[in-house]
Amino acid sequence: MTKNDSSTSAQAEQETQAVDPQAETQEQQDDAQENQHDETQQRLADLELALSQAEQRSEDANDRAVRAVAEMENVRRRAALDVDKAHKFALEKFAGELLDSVDNLERALEIAAAADVNQSFLEGIELTHKNLLSTLTKFGVEAVGQVGDAFNPELHQAMAMQPSEEHENNTILAVMQKGYTLSGRLLRPAMVMVVKNS
């Protein structure tokens, strides 16, 4: 090897060494950018997952809140119905006991009408009877079971059956004892005689 060849070879080596630091720096920068891009993508995926989980928790919490509000509204509505029923039917026993007095006054009126009784006495019984019925009506007590009404097993108790050509089948022919309801609920069934045509 000549001096010239060795200087050319040294020059090429120096150029290679001079080029190598730039190439290494570029490669390092590319690697760093790629690593940073991968880290960014990973962080983005993690954030999207966290967001999705947070949205699901939020939807679940919202659903539970809506259900709790609906349940509270149902409880409030049921309580209001219970209170309303309690108001309507609080008088049930008391009204049931008063029905005996109504029956006794009606029997007294029938007997007084058949017998020769003082007119003032009869008017007193009639007024007492009328006043008691009006008070019961004011609090929701209604009489059921009139002659000519259709027989209803929910309101009437058939005590006897009798054929009649003048009336239709299952029609009330006679009332032995009136029945009463309190706000639509049966207090006492009417005891009736029903038409039964063969």
C-alpha positions as CSV (number, residue, x, y, z in Angstrom):
1,M,0.0,0.0,0.0
2,T,1.2,3.4,-0.9
3,K,1.0,6.5,1.1
4,N,-1.6,7.8,-1.2
5,D,-3.8,4.7,-0.8
6,S,-3.5,4.9,3.0
7,S,-4.4,8.6,3.0
8,T,-7.5,7.8,0.8
9,S,-8.4,5.0,3.0
10,A,-8.1,7.2,6.1
11,Q,-10.1,9.9,4.4
12,A,-12.9,7.4,3.6
13,E,-12.8,6.2,7.2
14,Q,-13.1,9.7,8.5
15,E,-16.0,10.4,6.1
16,T,-17.7,7.2,7.2
17,Q,-17.2,8.3,10.8
18,A,-18.4,11.8,10.1
19,V,-21.6,10.4,8.4
20,D,-22.3,7.9,11.0
21,P,-23.1,10.4,13.9
22,Q,-25.7,12.0,11.7
23,A,-27.2,8.7,10.7
24,E,-27.2,7.6,14.3
25,T,-28.9,10.8,15.4
26,Q,-31.5,10.5,12.7
27,E,-32.2,6.8,13.7
28,Q,-32.4,7.8,17.3
29,Q,-34.8,10.6,16.5
30,D,-36.9,8.2,14.4
31,D,-36.9,5.6,17.2
32,A,-37.8,8.3,19.7
33,Q,-40.7,9.5,17.5
34,E,-41.9,6.0,17.0
35,N,-41.8,5.3,20.7
36,Q,-43.5,8.5,21.5
37,H,-46.2,7.7,18.8
38,D,-46.7,4.3,20.4
39,E,-46.9,5.8,23.9
40,T,-49.4,8.3,22.6
41,Q,-51.5,5.6,20.9
42,Q,-51.4,3.6,24.1
43,R,-52.4,6.6,26.3
44,L,-55.2,7.4,23.8
45,A,-56.5,3.8,24.0
46,D,-56.3,3.9,27.8
47,L,-58.2,7.2,27.9
48,E,-60.9,5.9,25.5
49,L,-61.3,2.8,27.7
50,A,-61.5,4.9,30.8
51,L,-64.1,7.2,29.1
52,S,-66.1,4.2,28.1
53,Q,-66.1,2.8,31.6
54,A,-67.0,6.2,33.1
55,E,-69.9,6.6,30.6
56,Q,-71.1,3.1,31.5
57,R,-71.0,3.9,35.3
58,S,-72.8,7.2,34.6
59,E,-75.5,5.4,32.6
60,D,-75.8,2.8,35.4
61,A,-76.1,5.5,38.1
62,N,-78.6,7.4,36.0
63,D,-80.7,4.3,35.5
64,R,-80.6,3.5,39.3
65,A,-81.6,7.1,40.0
66,V,-84.6,7.0,37.6
67,R,-85.7,3.6,39.0
68,A,-85.4,5.0,42.6
69,V,-87.5,8.0,41.7
70,A,-90.1,5.8,40.0
71,E,-90.2,3.5,43.1
72,M,-90.7,6.5,45.4
73,E,-93.5,7.7,43.2
74,N,-95.1,4.3,43.3
75,V,-94.8,4.2,47.1
76,R,-96.3,7.7,47.4
77,R,-99.2,6.7,45.1
78,R,-99.8,3.5,47.1
79,A,-99.7,5.4,50.4
80,A,-102.2,8.0,49.1
81,L,-104.5,5.1,48.0
82,D,-104.2,3.5,51.4
83,V,-105.0,6.7,53.1
84,D,-108.0,7.3,50.8
85,K,-109.3,3.8,51.5
86,A,-108.7,4.3,55.3
87,H,-110.8,7.5,55.1
88,K,-113.6,5.8,53.1
89,F,-113.8,2.7,55.2
90,A,-113.0,4.0,58.6
91,L,-116.7,4.2,59.3
92,E,-117.4,0.6,58.2
93,K,-118.0,-0.9,61.6
94,F,-119.8,2.1,62.9
95,A,-122.1,2.3,59.9
96,G,-122.7,-1.4,60.1
97,E,-123.9,-1.0,63.7
98,L,-126.2,1.8,62.8
99,L,-128.0,-0.4,60.2
100,D,-129.7,-2.2,63.0
101,S,-131.2,1.1,64.2
102,V,-132.4,1.8,60.6
103,D,-134.0,-1.6,60.5
104,N,-135.7,-1.1,63.9
105,L,-137.1,2.3,62.8
106,E,-138.4,0.8,59.5
107,R,-140.2,-1.9,61.5
108,A,-141.6,0.7,63.8
109,L,-142.9,2.6,60.8
110,E,-144.6,-0.5,59.4
111,I,-146.2,-1.4,62.7
112,A,-147.3,2.3,63.3
113,A,-148.8,2.5,59.9
114,A,-150.8,-0.7,60.4
115,A,-152.0,0.3,63.9
116,D,-153.9,3.3,65.1
117,V,-151.0,5.4,66.4
118,N,-150.8,9.1,67.4
119,Q,-149.9,11.1,64.2
120,S,-147.2,13.1,66.0
121,F,-145.6,9.9,67.2
122,L,-145.5,8.5,63.7
123,E,-144.1,11.8,62.3
124,G,-141.3,11.7,64.9
125,I,-140.3,8.2,63.9
126,E,-140.4,9.2,60.2
127,L,-138.2,12.2,60.8
128,T,-135.8,10.2,62.9
129,H,-135.6,7.5,60.2
130,K,-135.2,10.1,57.4
131,N,-132.5,12.0,59.3
132,L,-130.5,8.8,60.0
133,L,-130.7,7.8,56.4
134,S,-129.6,11.2,55.2
135,T,-126.6,11.1,57.6
136,L,-125.6,7.7,56.4
137,T,-125.9,8.9,52.8
138,K,-123.7,11.9,53.5
139,F,-120.9,9.5,54.6
140,G,-121.3,7.2,51.6
141,V,-123.7,4.6,52.8
142,E,-126.2,3.6,50.1
143,A,-129.2,1.2,50.2
144,V,-129.2,-1.7,47.7
145,G,-132.0,-4.2,46.8
146,Q,-135.2,-2.7,45.5
147,V,-138.2,-4.6,44.2
148,G,-137.9,-4.9,40.5
149,D,-134.1,-4.7,40.3
150,A,-132.1,-7.5,38.7
151,F,-130.7,-10.0,41.1
152,N,-126.9,-9.5,41.7
153,P,-125.2,-12.1,43.8
154,E,-122.5,-9.6,44.9
155,L,-125.2,-7.3,46.5
156,H,-128.1,-9.6,47.2
157,Q,-128.7,-12.8,49.1
158,A,-131.5,-14.9,47.8
159,M,-133.6,-16.2,50.7
160,A,-136.3,-17.7,48.5
161,M,-137.3,-18.2,44.9
162,Q,-140.8,-18.0,43.6
163,P,-142.3,-18.2,40.1
164,S,-144.1,-15.1,38.8
165,E,-145.6,-14.5,35.4
166,E,-145.6,-10.7,35.9
167,H,-141.8,-10.5,36.3
168,E,-138.7,-11.7,34.4
169,N,-136.4,-14.4,35.7
170,N,-133.9,-13.3,38.3
171,T,-135.8,-10.2,39.3
172,I,-136.2,-9.2,42.9
173,L,-139.8,-9.9,43.9
174,A,-139.6,-8.9,47.5
175,V,-137.1,-7.4,49.9
176,M,-137.0,-8.9,53.4
177,Q,-134.1,-6.8,54.6
178,K,-132.4,-3.9,52.8
179,G,-128.7,-4.2,52.0
180,Y,-126.2,-1.4,52.2
181,T,-122.9,-0.4,50.6
182,L,-120.2,2.0,52.0
183,S,-118.5,3.9,49.1
184,G,-119.2,0.9,46.8
185,R,-118.1,-1.8,49.2
186,L,-120.8,-4.1,50.5
187,L,-121.6,-3.6,54.2
188,R,-124.6,-6.0,54.3
189,P,-126.3,-7.9,51.4
190,A,-130.0,-7.4,50.8
191,M,-132.1,-10.4,51.7
192,V,-134.4,-10.9,48.8
193,M,-137.0,-13.2,47.2
194,V,-136.1,-13.8,43.6
195,V,-138.3,-14.7,40.6
196,K,-137.5,-18.2,39.3
197,N,-139.6,-19.2,36.3
198,S,-139.2,-22.7,34.9
